[in-house]
């Protein structure tokens, strides 16, 4: 299986944009990191079911909750 350097670079940039959005509490950037139908499920440690599921514009609240 070959690894495409462009794919690795794109994934690294995505991770950096996500981290930057969280660190700077940039609500617009966090929404841009996800696809329009992207979602984030949040779990308590050891739990099988999420206690929150954020979709689309709801993702803007993520940076504020991680401070």
C-alpha positions in Angstrom: 0.0 0.0 0.0 1.5 3.3 -1.0 1.2 6.5 0.9 0.4 9.7 -0.9 2.4 12.6 0.5 -0.3 15.1 -0.6 -2.9 13.2 1.4 -0.7 13.1 4.5 0.0 16.8 4.2 -3.7 17.6 3.8 -4.6 15.5 6.9 -1.9 17.3 8.9 -3.2 20.7 7.8 -6.7 19.6 8.8 -5.5 18.7 12.3 -3.6 21.9 12.6 -6.7 24.0 11.5 -8.8 22.1 14.1 -6.3 22.7 16.9 -5.9 26.4 15.9 -9.7 26.9 15.9 -9.9 25.4 19.4 -6.8 27.3 20.7 -8.1 30.6 19.4 -11.8 29.9 20.0 -12.4 30.7 16.3 -16.0 29.6 15.8 -16.1 30.3 12.1 -12.9 28.2 11.5 -14.2 25.2 13.5 -17.2 25.0 11.3 -15.0 25.2 8.2 -12.9 22.3 9.4 -16.0 20.0 9.0 -18.0 19.2 5.9 -21.4 20.9 5.8 -23.0 17.6 7.0 -20.2 16.9 9.5 -21.0 16.0 13.0 -19.2 15.5 16.3 -20.3 13.1 18.9 -19.1 13.6 22.5 -18.7 10.8 25.0 -18.1 10.6 28.7 -15.2 8.3 29.5 -16.3 4.6 29.5 -19.7 5.3 28.0 -21.0 3.7 24.8 -23.5 6.4 24.0 -22.7 10.0 23.3 -24.1 12.7 25.6 -24.0 15.3 22.8 -24.1 15.3 19.1 -23.3 18.5 17.2 -24.1 19.0 13.5 -23.2 21.8 11.1 -23.5 25.3 12.6 -23.9 23.8 16.1 -20.2 23.0 15.8 -19.4 26.7 16.4 -20.0 26.1 20.1 -17.1 23.6 20.4 -14.2 26.1 20.9 -16.1 27.8 23.8 -16.8 24.6 25.6 -13.1 23.4 25.4 -11.8 26.4 27.4 
